[in-house]
Amino acid sequence: MNVPTDYQIIKDKQGKPAFVVLPYADFQRIMHPIDTHSGVPAAVADLAFDNDWPALRAWREHLGLTQAEVAARMGISQAAYSQHENSQKLRASTRAKMAAALGIHTEQLDF
């Protein structure tokens, strides 16, 4: 599944790419990549346990995304995303799509 990315390339006077403007959440992912070998960052686990949030919400909040932004990446409505995020039981295919929209591995939702 391709996750759409909105960005803008700004060129210099010679027409060569000089800058890229991208959504802050994408910038955060680039600047603070998730080490998939170590699993779930402590900050995500803390958000989930301290606030009694499902793993999906903790990841979304950690990445600085709104429900509407993740829903748009998945091609669904914000209301549909909200139901999925708060569901106790999701189909494996839905979990995989949600993880892809967040830029994480499905296994990182298992905590």
N, C-alpha and C positions, 0 to 999 in steps of 0.2 A: 504494500500500500504506500503510495506516495503522499507525504504530508506537505501540503502547500506552504510555501514560505513567501512572504511579502517582503521585498527589499527593493532598494533603489541604488543604482550605481551612479556616482557623480564623477564626471571626467574632468581632467585638467585642460589647460588651454591647447594642448597638443592632441586632445581627444583620447588620451589614455586613461584607464580607470585609476582614480585617485582615492575615492572614499566609497564606503558602502553604508547605507542607512538601512537598518533592519529592526524588527520588533525587539523590545527590551528582553523579552523571554528568550528569544533566540540568542541574543548577545550573552545572557546569563548562562545558557547551556554551553556556549563556546568557551566562555571564561572559566566556568566551573563544571567541567565535564564529570559525569558520574562514572566512577570506577566500577564497571560491571563485575569485576572479579571479587569485590568486597561486598557486593549486595546492596543493602539499603543504607544511605547515609544516616547518621545518628539524628540529624536535624529533621529528617522525614519521620523517623520512628517517634521522636519526641513530639512532633505535631500530632501524630495519630493518637498516641497514648495520653498526652496531656489534655487533649481536647475531646477525646472519645470519638475521633473521626475515623471513617473507613480509610484504608490505604490509598484509594484513588483520590480522595479529597486531600489527604496529607501531601501526596505528590503534586497535585495541581496547585495547592497553596504554596508549596516549597518552590515551584517553578514560576510563581508569580502570574499564573494564568487564571482567567475567569472561566466559568462554566460555558459561557457563550463562545469564547475563543476555542476551547477544546471541542465543543459541539460543531463549530464551523469546520475544524480540521477533519472531523469524522463525517461531515455531511449530514448531520442530524440537527434537530431543534435543541435549544437550551433546555426546554422542559424534558425532552426525552433523555438528554444527557444527565440531568439531575436525578431522574428516576434510576438510571443505571448506576450512578455514583453512590446512591444510597441503598442499592439493592443488596440483600444478603446473599443472593445466589445469582451469578451471571453465567451465561454460556461461555465456553472456552473461546469461541470465535469473537464474542463481544469483548471479552477481557483482552484478547490479543489486539483488537482494533483500538481499544482505549489506551493500552500501553504504547502502541505505535504512535498514537496522537500525542502522547506525552513525551515520546522519545526515550522510553525505557523498555526493558525486557519484561515480558509477562511475569517471570519468576520474581521480579522485584515488587510485585503486588502481594506476595504471599508472606505476610507477617501479621 
